Amino acid sequence: MSPVRREARRLARAAVLLTHLAGGVLTAYPVFSLFALMGIDPHGRRRAAMVRAWMRTLLRILRVNVRVHGDIRTGAVLYCANHVSWLDIPCLRAIVDAAFVAKSEVRRWPLVGGLAVRADTLFLMRGNHGATCQIADRMTWLLAAGRPVVIFPEGTSTDGSSVLRFHARLYQSASRIDGYVQAIAIRYPHESGINPAIPFVGDNDLASHLWYLLGEESIEAELHFCAPLATVGRERRALADTTRRQVIESLEYDTDVTLSASNHKQKIHG
């Protein structure tokens, strides 16, 4: 495709995206606030459906085609996914009705941060033990109420070529209520193996990365839901290691190479 056509595509999609973001702001702020004020939708089902519909429209604007493999467990389940990009969140949010745990920096992102707050996102401050315990308590409450929660236990995004060590601390929220954990392997297939446009790592910023994605003709995303694991009788470290192994096997990585890369540290951006 010629550079002129690519830029024209970006501009056209950007205009549609800005309109969609404006609609999201109008829904998330006055409409959701009205729900709370008038006691409408006390269980949040209507709000969750609206968020899911908004995410699906976002994916259509970005020309993201999501394919789902495996059976999705619902209820008191902790979803544990590998992390490649901020795009992981709308892909998952369009499929599952769940609360998400994200890094605290996301809360400060223009527009996106405010929308994330109103979409039941829990913000985790890295390195703060007390804050982590509070998030784990909140997750336990949600799971006990039958609301699934999504975490990215690597603690950072990667370029998709490996799966880092899964941190185990937040797994205790599912163990406390004898719930389930279900690993989700996220992959963005491409003719070169891994789509080079997707990873959100290093010095990337959201605006420039989004602008780049708007120029893509289409994006393929795959969500592999692995066999769920009961937490009864399993330590959280064992749960973290087992779900990581499930993700690796689903992505068909060379296990030895991936394990050797598990201690590699990357700057967190997504």
C-alpha positions as CSV (number, residue, x, y, z in Angstrom):
1,M,0.0,0.0,0.0
2,S,1.3,3.5,-0.8
3,P,2.2,5.9,2.0
4,V,-0.5,8.3,0.9
5,R,-3.3,5.6,1.1
6,R,-2.0,4.5,4.5
7,E,-2.0,8.0,5.9
8,A,-5.5,8.6,4.5
9,R,-6.6,5.4,6.2
10,R,-5.1,6.6,9.5
11,L,-6.9,10.0,9.3
12,A,-10.3,8.4,8.4
13,R,-10.1,5.9,11.2
14,A,-8.7,8.5,13.7
15,A,-11.8,10.6,13.1
16,V,-14.1,7.7,13.8
17,L,-12.0,6.7,16.8
18,L,-12.3,10.2,18.3
19,T,-16.0,10.1,17.9
20,H,-16.1,6.7,19.6
21,L,-14.0,8.0,22.5
22,A,-16.3,11.0,22.9
23,G,-19.2,8.6,23.1
24,G,-17.4,6.6,25.7
25,V,-16.8,9.6,27.8
26,L,-20.4,10.7,27.6
27,T,-21.5,7.2,28.6
28,A,-19.0,6.5,31.3
29,Y,-19.4,9.8,33.1
30,P,-23.0,11.1,33.1
31,V,-24.8,7.9,32.3
32,F,-22.9,5.6,34.7
33,S,-23.1,8.4,37.4
34,L,-26.9,8.6,36.8
35,F,-27.1,4.8,37.2
36,A,-25.4,5.1,40.6
37,L,-27.4,8.1,41.7
38,M,-30.7,6.5,40.9
39,G,-29.9,3.0,42.0
40,I,-30.2,1.7,38.4
41,D,-28.4,-1.5,37.5
42,P,-27.3,-2.4,41.1
43,H,-25.5,-5.5,40.0
44,G,-23.6,-3.7,37.1
45,R,-24.9,-6.1,34.4
46,R,-26.2,-3.3,32.2
47,R,-23.0,-1.3,32.6
48,A,-20.8,-4.4,31.9
49,A,-22.8,-5.0,28.7
50,M,-22.3,-1.4,27.6
51,V,-18.6,-1.6,28.3
52,R,-18.3,-4.8,26.3
53,A,-20.2,-3.3,23.4
54,W,-18.0,-0.2,23.4
55,M,-14.8,-2.4,23.4
56,R,-16.2,-4.4,20.4
57,T,-16.7,-1.3,18.5
58,L,-13.2,-0.1,19.3
59,L,-11.8,-3.4,17.9
60,R,-13.9,-2.9,14.7
61,I,-12.5,0.6,14.2
62,L,-8.9,-0.8,14.6
63,R,-9.8,-3.7,12.3
64,V,-9.0,-6.3,15.0
65,N,-10.3,-9.8,14.4
66,V,-10.5,-11.8,17.6
67,R,-10.6,-15.6,17.5
68,V,-11.4,-17.5,20.7
69,H,-10.2,-21.1,21.4
70,G,-11.2,-23.2,24.3
71,D,-14.1,-23.1,26.8
72,I,-14.5,-20.0,29.0
73,R,-15.2,-20.6,32.6
74,T,-17.4,-18.0,34.3
75,G,-18.2,-17.1,37.9
76,A,-15.5,-17.1,40.6
77,V,-12.5,-17.5,38.2
78,L,-9.2,-15.6,38.1
79,Y,-8.1,-15.2,34.5
80,C,-4.3,-15.1,34.1
81,A,-3.0,-13.9,30.8
82,N,0.4,-13.2,29.2
83,H,0.8,-9.5,28.3
84,V,1.9,-8.1,24.9
85,S,0.1,-4.8,24.5
86,W,-2.5,-2.5,25.8
87,L,-4.6,-4.0,23.0
88,D,-4.8,-7.2,25.2
89,I,-7.4,-5.4,27.4
90,P,-10.0,-4.5,24.8
91,C,-9.6,-7.9,23.2
92,L,-10.3,-9.7,26.5
93,R,-12.9,-7.1,27.6
94,A,-14.9,-7.6,24.4
95,I,-15.1,-11.3,25.3
96,V,-15.4,-11.7,29.0
97,D,-17.3,-9.8,31.6
98,A,-14.6,-9.2,34.2
99,A,-12.8,-6.7,36.3
100,F,-9.2,-6.0,35.3
101,V,-6.1,-5.3,37.3
102,A,-3.8,-2.8,35.7
103,K,-0.7,-0.8,36.6
104,S,-1.5,2.5,38.5
105,E,0.0,4.6,35.6
106,V,-2.9,3.7,33.4
107,R,-5.1,5.8,35.6
108,R,-3.2,8.9,34.5
109,W,-3.6,8.3,30.8
110,P,-5.7,11.0,29.1
111,L,-9.3,9.8,28.6
112,V,-8.3,6.2,28.8
113,G,-7.6,6.4,32.5
114,G,-11.0,7.8,33.3
115,L,-12.7,5.3,31.2
116,A,-10.8,2.5,32.8
117,V,-11.9,3.7,36.3
118,R,-15.5,3.5,35.3
119,A,-15.0,0.1,33.7
120,D,-14.2,-1.5,37.1
121,T,-10.5,-1.5,36.7
122,L,-8.4,-2.1,39.8
123,F,-5.1,-0.2,39.8
124,L,-2.0,-1.8,41.2
125,M,0.9,0.3,42.5
126,R,4.0,-1.8,41.8
127,G,6.4,-2.3,44.7
128,N,3.9,-1.3,47.3
129,H,3.2,-4.3,49.5
130,G,0.3,-2.7,51.3
131,A,-1.4,-1.6,48.1
132,T,-1.0,-5.1,46.7
133,C,-2.7,-6.6,49.7
134,Q,-5.6,-4.2,49.3
135,I,-6.0,-5.1,45.7
136,A,-5.9,-8.8,46.6
137,D,-8.6,-8.2,49.2
138,R,-10.8,-6.3,46.6
139,M,-10.2,-9.2,44.1
140,T,-11.3,-11.7,46.7
141,W,-14.5,-9.7,47.3
142,L,-15.3,-9.6,43.6
143,L,-14.6,-13.3,43.1
144,A,-16.7,-14.2,46.1
145,A,-19.5,-12.3,44.5
146,G,-19.1,-14.4,41.3
147,R,-17.3,-11.7,39.3
148,P,-14.3,-12.9,37.3
149,V,-11.0,-10.9,37.5
150,V,-8.2,-10.6,34.9
151,I,-4.6,-10.2,35.9
152,F,-1.4,-10.1,33.8
153,P,1.0,-11.9,36.2
154,E,4.1,-11.2,34.3
155,G,3.8,-7.7,35.7
156,T,5.0,-6.1,32.4
157,S,4.4,-6.4,28.7
158,T,6.8,-8.3,26.4
159,D,7.5,-8.4,22.7
160,G,5.5,-11.7,22.5
161,S,8.6,-13.9,21.9
162,S,8.6,-15.2,25.5
163,V,6.5,-15.6,28.6
164,L,8.1,-14.1,31.7
165,R,7.9,-15.6,35.2
166,F,4.3,-15.3,36.6
167,H,4.2,-13.5,40.0
168,A,2.1,-15.5,42.4
169,R,0.9,-13.0,45.0
170,L,-2.4,-12.1,43.4
171,Y,-3.3,-15.7,43.0
172,Q,-4.2,-15.8,46.7
173,S,-7.5,-14.0,45.9
174,A,-8.8,-17.1,44.2
175,S,-7.3,-19.5,46.7
176,R,-9.1,-17.8,49.6
177,I,-12.5,-18.7,48.2
178,D,-11.5,-22.1,46.7
179,G,-12.2,-20.7,43.3
180,Y,-10.7,-21.4,39.9
181,V,-7.9,-19.9,37.9
182,Q,-7.8,-20.1,34.1
183,A,-4.8,-19.2,31.9
184,I,-5.3,-17.3,28.7
185,A,-2.7,-17.3,26.0
186,I,-2.8,-14.2,23.9
187,R,-1.2,-14.2,20.5
188,Y,-1.2,-11.9,17.5
189,P,-0.3,-14.1,14.5
190,H,1.4,-12.7,11.5
191,E,3.1,-14.0,8.4
192,S,6.4,-13.3,10.2
193,G,5.3,-15.2,13.3
194,I,4.5,-12.4,15.7
195,N,2.9,-9.2,14.5
196,P,5.6,-6.6,15.0
197,A,3.1,-3.8,15.2
198,I,1.5,-5.0,18.4
199,P,4.0,-5.1,21.3
200,F,3.8,-2.1,23.6
201,V,7.2,-2.1,25.2
202,G,10.3,0.0,25.6
203,D,9.8,3.7,24.9
204,N,6.5,3.5,23.2
205,D,3.7,5.9,24.2
206,L,0.0,5.2,23.8
207,A,-0.7,8.0,21.3
208,S,2.1,7.1,18.8
209,H,1.4,3.4,19.1
210,L,-2.3,3.9,18.5
211,W,-1.6,6.1,15.5
212,Y,0.7,3.4,14.1
213,L,-2.1,0.7,14.6
214,L,-4.6,2.9,12.8
215,G,-2.6,2.4,9.6
216,E,-2.7,-1.4,9.7
217,E,-5.0,-3.1,7.2
218,S,-6.2,-5.6,9.7
219,I,-4.9,-7.2,13.0
220,E,-5.5,-10.8,14.0
221,A,-5.7,-11.7,17.7
222,E,-6.1,-15.2,19.2
223,L,-7.2,-15.9,22.8
224,H,-6.6,-19.4,23.9
225,F,-8.5,-20.3,27.1
226,C,-6.7,-23.1,28.8
227,A,-8.2,-25.8,31.1
228,P,-9.3,-24.2,34.3
229,L,-7.6,-25.2,37.6
230,A,-9.3,-25.6,40.9
231,T,-7.3,-23.8,43.7
232,V,-8.2,-26.3,46.4
233,G,-5.0,-28.1,47.5
234,R,-2.7,-26.0,45.4
235,E,-0.2,-23.3,46.6
236,R,-0.3,-20.0,44.8
237,R,3.3,-20.5,43.5
238,A,2.3,-23.8,42.0
239,L,-0.8,-22.2,40.4
240,A,1.3,-19.4,38.9
241,D,3.9,-21.9,37.5
242,T,1.2,-24.2,36.1
243,T,-0.8,-21.4,34.4
244,R,2.4,-20.0,32.9
245,R,3.3,-23.5,31.6
246,Q,-0.2,-23.7,30.1
247,V,0.3,-20.4,28.3
248,I,3.7,-21.5,26.9
249,E,2.2,-24.7,25.6
250,S,-0.7,-22.9,24.0
251,L,1.6,-20.5,22.3
252,E,3.8,-23.4,21.2
253,Y,7.0,-21.7,22.3
254,D,10.3,-23.6,22.7
255,T,9.9,-24.2,26.5
256,D,13.7,-24.2,27.3
257,V,14.3,-20.9,25.5
258,T,11.3,-19.3,27.1
259,L,12.2,-20.5,30.6
260,S,15.7,-19.2,30.2
261,A,14.2,-15.7,29.3
262,S,12.0,-15.7,32.4
263,N,14.2,-13.4,34.4
264,H,14.6,-10.8,31.7
265,K,13.3,-7.5,32.9
266,Q,11.6,-5.0,30.6
267,K,10.3,-1.5,31.1
268,I,6.6,-1.6,31.9
269,H,4.3,0.1,29.4
270,G,1.1,-1.9,29.3
